[in-house]
Amino acid sequence: MLAVVLAVQFMAVLDVFIVNVAAPTIGTELDASGAALQLVIAGYTITYAVLLITGARLGDRFGHRRVTLVGLCGFTVASLACGLAQSGGELIAFRMVQGAGSALMIPQVLSLIQRHFAGQARLRALGAYSAVIAVGAAAGQVLGGVLVSADLFGTGWRLVFLVNVPVGLALLALGRRELPRDETRGQGRGRPLDLPGLLLLGGAVSLCAVPLVLGQEEGWPLWSWLCLVASAALFVLFCGYESALARRGGAPLIAPRVLALPGIGLAVFRVLAVMAVNAGFLFAMTLHVQAGLGYSALRAGLTFAPIAVVFGAVGLTWRRWPERWQRAMIPAGFVLAAAGSLGTALALRDGAGAGFWLYVSFVAVGAGLALGFSPTLTRALAAVRPEDAADASGLLATVTQLGQFVGVAAFGTLFLNRVEASGASGAYSSADALLVCAYALAGAAALGAVSGLVRRRR
């Protein structure tokens, strides 16, 4: 069972990073703008993030096995449609459907781990879960470059989506055989879905996403600022509605009770910071090395591989490190990530290519993000009771995706805006934009470091 659900998780993570490397090639072949490329990546995470908690609730209500298989089927079909897309608009739409499929299947992974493992076995399973995320990131960077550069049968970038089809079909067959049968009666089966909360949250995220992604390209017109104001207003309404629903004894999308669990509030902030830094760094770096330095997709993927490899190695081994290091891991990780982001931009300044200090900085970024993410997630979920598993896992998975959306939208927009504002061209302009982006990334990581100094309630 664990192998199957982790393979499902691996495929979803792989898809995020494999597309990241293919983005410049997609832009060239489909004549897509920088904003369209952001939507190809962020569109997936938007629907993924907004629907994740509902996906967790559906699994709790109708059965984790059933919902996993339905989501896997939707993800596989949407992957096929993405691979056959003929325009940027079609690809964005199919990516959003793909995100909806992920939102159904991915929350079940953590829920099944929470419900079927206990004690040290649960800690080991959660450690494997974190490691799979890291390995999927590493494999996505390299495999994306390999598939795009191979251009098998003239498919080019399309193969990064089509590769999901045979894998998805195999997992559907294995899942039907290996996933535990759903109980005839479950604890969460009577809870209604929070459709008003879903609409409010979806509206708030969408009204934030559109101006962040398209505003820079359109010159920040009045409508973009009005959308941001409306997004903030909807988010306030969402929070008020959820609190009122909880007081009435309903089943809110995000239960205040779950946010009040020891360690969850801090975990939400730290995971959001880690994923925003990670996604923003990779998006800006991908555009810089391929568009600015002229690297092929394969060379770009291999260039980034050390980050994900170190992330995976640290994610797998941190629990075996000396006890006296454990308390300082999270703040130290964010400090390393900030230093690595700045070091990367400085190593590539003036249009320079890869060198020794670049890879030292990559190691710092990979290790720092792993130390900020893996201990945070494992410690927060290890203390969650089984009856809170669906809501807690859905919440943290949602924050993971929202963090990636924020990173691509905010830091990606900053990078693209700086490229245009510099007035230069080529590698120098891109390196200048990367340095400005790195300062912002380091600032976000510094906030994470401060949060790492806060001790969780017992």
Secondary structure by P-SEA (a helix, b strand, c coil): caaaaaaaaaaaaaaaaaaaaaaaaaaaaacccaaaaaaaaaaaaaaaaaaaaaaaaaaaaccaaaaaaaaaaaaaaaaaaaaacccaaaaaaaaaaaaaaaaacaaaaaaaaaacccaaaaaaaaaaaaaaaaaaaaaaaaaaaaaaaacccccccccccccaaaaaaaaaaaaacccccccccccccccccaaaaaaaaaaaaaaaaaaaaccccccccaaaaaaaaaaaaaaaaaaaaaaaaaaaccccccccccccccaaaaaaaaaaaaaaaaaaaaaaaaaaaaccccccaaaaaaaaaaaaaaaaaaaacccccccccccaaaaaaaaaaaaaaaaaaaaacccccccaaaaaaaaaaaaaaaaacaaaaaaaaaaccccaaaaaaaaaaaaaaaaaaaaaaaaaaaaaaaaaacccccaaaaaaaaaaaaaaaaaaaaaaaaaaaccccc
